[in-house]
Amino acid sequence: MKPVLLVLAAGIGSRYGGVKQIDGVGQHNEALLEYATYDARKCGYGRVVYIIRKDIEKDFRERFFDQVARGFDAEYVFQVSNRAKPWGTVHALLAARDTVKSPFTVINADDYYGRHAFKTLGEYLSGPGAEGAAHAMVGYVLEHTMSKAGSVSRGICSVKDGVLTGMREHTKISYTPEGGIVTEIDGGTYPLTGKEFVSMNFFGFTPAAFDFFQDYWEDFYAINKDSEKAECLLPNAVNEMVAQGRGTVKFFSSEESWFGMTYPEDRELVKREIAQKIAEGCYPGQLWEKP
């Protein structure tokens, strides 16, 4: 069975200041998530499902969805929130529960992961190991995932014998003026080496994961239902899944250097990186054939 690509594209992008998930960065105005979709199709994925907000549907379809859907089995579902700020990545993922019935890879819409990561999880999810609660992820080296424009959020991973043993979301990791890397967490500032493995929300799950995420979300919402800002985050949920013994996560690593759309200043960098990938022959200048 071919795996499904599930793209988290419902975020507001408060630091970016716009709908970054559909902002054009390619030579023909392609968005980053289009390159991820292209990579997934090249690596044997059979379908893509985008999770979006209702208010961006018109722009989403006009910008690229109808074009992508002509060459790939594609659809979208809505993350519906009862407040202005979406409830986070676990809540978003659950919006696809009735749509996705086979093993699937989850990614952020605004991050570049590299084709090797799609190949790695695509092969795992298509093989005999991806059954029951045996999940997987691709982690990245922290120093390869930093932004010079400001702080980033990363789930720092603990790994033993190729298996994830724990993960904690750090929402404010940044460079120091001297070029070091620090995290602000638990009321303090702590140095990091830059060699830590981090999650970039590149996970491979079997459908069994939905049961755990539903339980996790319901517990989270019961505590935070009156909050306007609390987010139910996927790295924290995966950490709890492992801690409770309700799933295992095989850990694969990538040496790919991340780039993505966190801040407005990132857009020109992303455009240059994509242009370089095109020059190297990784992608055609125009991803999709025009009608």
C-alpha positions, -999 to +999 in steps of 0.1 A: +000+000+000+014+034-010+017+059+019-001+092+021+015+126+025-003+147+051+006+184+049+000+207+079-010+240+062-035+256+085-011+278+106-015+315+108+022+324+105+022+352+131+060+357+129+059+356+091+031+381+088+012+364+060-001+331+045+034+317+042+022+282+033+011+294-002+037+322-007+055+316-040+093+309-039+098+289-072+106+302-107+069+299-116+056+311-082+055+275-067+052+273-029+074+252-007+047+227-001+046+221-038+082+209-038+074+186-009+044+172-029+067+167-059+093+149-038+066+127-023+053+117-057+088+110-069+093+087-039+063+065-044+036+082-023+002+075-037-018+105-024-015+139-007-039+155+018-035+191+028-050+204+060-059+241+056-081+268+071-114+276+055-105+312+050-076+304+027-095+279+005-101+302-024-064+313-026-052+278-020-072+264-049-064+292-073-027+293-064-019+257-070-043+230-057-063+224-089-030+222-109-014+197-085-046+176-084-044+171-122-012+151-119-015+136-084-043+122-062-048+152-040-075+166-016-078+189+013-096+190+046-102+218+071-089+224+105-119+241+123-111+259+156-135+276+181-111+305+185-090+328+163-057+310+168-057+274+156-052+247+183-019+234+170-005+205+151-022+176+169-056+192+164-048+198+128-037+162+122-070+149+136-089+168+109-077+141+085-087+111+106-117+102+085-097+107+053-065+089+059-068+051+064-033+040+055+003+047+068+011+084+063+039+110+066+032+143+083+051+175+074+049+212+079+039+232+048+065+258+053+097+237+057+120+221+032+130+186+041+149+172+011+139+142-011+160+117+009+137+121+039+106+113+018+124+083+003+134+070+038+099+073+054+082+062+022+101+029+022+095+024+059+058+030+056+055+007+026+073-021+043+064-048+069+077-028+098+049-002+097+021-019+114+003-016+147+019+012+168+053+010+151+059+046+138+090+064+126+105+099+121+133+117+104+153+140+126+177+168+117+209+182+132+200+214+151+228+235+137+214+227+102+180+240+111+186+275+125+174+308+112+195+340+113+163+360+112+152+350+147+144+322+171+130+289+160+109+261+176+124+226+176+116+194+194+149+182+209+152+144+206+167+117+228+176+086+209+189+052+219+197+023+195+179+040+166+147+045+186+132+077+200+132+076+238+119+112+244+113+146+228+106+180+242+095+211+223+117+241+227+099+272+214+127+297+215+161+285+202+183+312+188+219+324+181+238+344+206+257+375+194+288+354+195+274+328+173+265+302+199+231+285+202+209+288+233+174+278+243+151+298+265+130+273+286+117+269+321+125+305+329+162+303+321+186+304+291+208+273+284+235+266+259+231+240+232+259+224+212+241+225+178+247+188+174+214+178+190+189+159+169+157+178+165+122+171+152+110+192+122+076+175+123+086+149+098+069+118+111+056+085+097+026+071+114+003+041+110-034+048+113-033+035+149-017+068+159-050+086+155-064+068+185-036+081+207-037+116+193-075+118+199-070+109+235-041+133+239-061+161+224-091+155+246-070+156+277-052+188+265-085+205+256-100+197+290-072+216+306-068+245+281-103+250+267-104+286+280-070+296+266-066+318+236-030+308+229-023+273+241-012+249+213-014+211+212+019+203+196+029+172+178+064+167+193+050+168+229+023+144+219+048+119+204+069+122+235+039+113+256+030+084+233+065+069+238+064+076+276+031+058+279+042+028+258+014+034+233+038+035+204+074+032+193+092+056+169+121+044+148+145+072+144+161+081+110+185+110+107+192+135+078+222+156+071+201+179+049+203+216+057+168+230+065+154+261+051+119+274+056+095+303+059+095+314+095+102+351+091+097+376+062+134+378+058+135+340+051+116+343+018+146+356-003+169+329+012+143+302+004+140+315-032+178+313-036+180+278-022+152+266-045+169+282-075+201+264-065+182+231-063+168+237-098+203+245-111+216+212-096+188+193-115+168+183-084+137+200-098+125+212-132+121+250-135+083+245-137+070+218-114+037+211-130+026+211-166+002+239-174-032+230-188 
